[in-house]
Amino acid sequence: MNPTEKHSGAQHILYDAELLHDATPHLFDPQRLERAGALRGSAEGRGTTHFIELEGEQYVLRHYRRGGRIATLLEDRYLRTTLARSRAWCEWHLLAKLVGLDLPVPRPAAARVVTSGPFYRADLITRRIENSQPLSQRLQSTPLNEEQWRTAGICIRRFHKQGVYHADLNAHNILLNPAGKFHLIDFDKGEIRDGNRHWREANLARLRRSLDKLSRQHHLFHFNDSCWQILMDGWRSQPA
């Protein structure tokens, strides 16, 4: 990877020069991307995630938005800080480190911070994990077999073994491709932590709550206690 920074007034961009020849503000503007024919689709979540094509490759553009009650006041604004501590810079560098550890995450391509008075807004572009499907969506249509549940647990354990804390480990942020490989996405507020087991258990508990909630929300959702036990068997099968 070749992290490169560009700064012009309120615009600050970090990008991997091995992936992109250049990075300009228009890469983060969905309307301009659509006019240029680079928009390939979108998905709704806390905000809209855009699928885009840049230099012949597929990417995902995500605009940072707040959650919870504070979102009604600030929506997509964050208190201004140093670039190194901004949400976009932190996630870009964390993903770059995880790619270096050969963990299944999207490769970071570019990040942008736009400052305005005491606030900033931010965006992140990552390589798209093509032909993949969120676990939350997959389980609404097709069950996982035992091997797949066990593989999911092994995947999560790989991250925990490296001390990787995912701040929002839920069924929406786990992707599965047709080959049966799992990826974790959305590492906003994630970090590398020590080996304390308590945060790992809290991580797993958050995922279990997510799956239980989806089970209550959807009439057909292929998850039960047995599925969870197989996932945990996979997680425990790996050395600490």
Secondary structure, DSSP 8 states (H G I E B T S, - for coil): --EEEEEETTEEEEEETTT-S---GGGG-HHHHHHTT-EEEEEESSSEEEEEEETTEEEEEEE----STTHHHHTT-EE---GGGSHHHHHHHHHHHHHHTT-S---EEEEEEEEETTEEEEEEEEE--TT-EEHHHHTTT----HHHHHHHHHHHHHHHHTTEE-TT--GGGEEE-TTS-EEE---TT-EE--S-HHHHHHHHHHHHHHHHHHHHH-SS----HHHHHHHHHHHHTS--
